[in-house]
Amino acid sequence: MKLALTRRGDYALRAALYLAERWDPAGFAKIRDVAAAMNLPASYTPHVLLLLAGSGIATAKAGREGVYRLARPPDEVSVLEVVEAAEGELRSTTCILRGGPCHWETACAAHAAWSEASEAFRSSLARTTLADMAREDRRMIEQGAKER
């Protein structure tokens, strides 16, 4: 099993992290600044930010350059929300042993273990906030600067 984000999920999480690291309830970030700081394609960044806005994670302000901010403080936005805004719901709908749709009434032998692992993964992402990620990012940057 490969646990990886698509590019859209990766970009959405990076954009959300940028907004979290610069959280200011009165301030907005320009699309081009998000793209440059997070190494995102300038042509795709508006799409990613619109995705976050459409899911209620970010707020957009109309203007010539397009600006965004988080709709809530970073400690109120889970990583799960951001990932699912980009990737869709993180639940398996295909039976891993039999293929086809996964049905509770005809669950396969792997169903309980797979469901438990899936819920643990979702729960971990739900407990982790953008504020947690921003703190860890700052800590890693500071540690890297000290080691140089």
C-alpha positions, 0 to 999 in steps of 0.5 A, a space after each residue: 500500500 502506498 500512502 501518498 498524496 496526489 500533487 493536488 493534495 501535496 499543493 493544498 497542504 503546502 498552501 494551507 501551511 503557508 497560510 497557517 504560518 502567516 496567520 493574521 485574522 486581518 491579513 491576506 496572502 497573495 497567490 503569487 507569494 504562496 506559490 513562490 514561498 511553497 514552490 508551487 506552480 504559479 498557474 496551479 496555485 489559484 486552483 488549489 487556493 480556490 479548493 481550500 476556499 470552497 471547502 471553508 478552510 480559506 477565505 478569498 478576497 476579490 482583487 486584482 492579485 487574488 488574496 487568501 487567508 485561513 477562515 479559522 485560526 490554524 489550531 482549529 483546522 485539521 490536516 485531515 480537513 485539508 487533505 480531504 478537501 483536495 483528495 476526497 474522503 480518505 476511506 476505502 470503498 473497494 474490498 481489498 480481497 474481493 475487489 468491487 464495492 466494500 459492503 459491511 454485510 459481506 465483509 471480507 477477512 481483511 475488513 476489520 483490520 483494514 478499517 481499524 488501520 484506516 480509522 487510525 490514520 484518519 484519526 491521526 490526521 484529524 488530531 494534527 492541526 495546521 498550527 501543529 505543522 507550522 510549529 514543527 516546520 519552524 522548529 525544523 528550520 531553526 534546528 537546521 540553521 543551528 546545525 549549519 
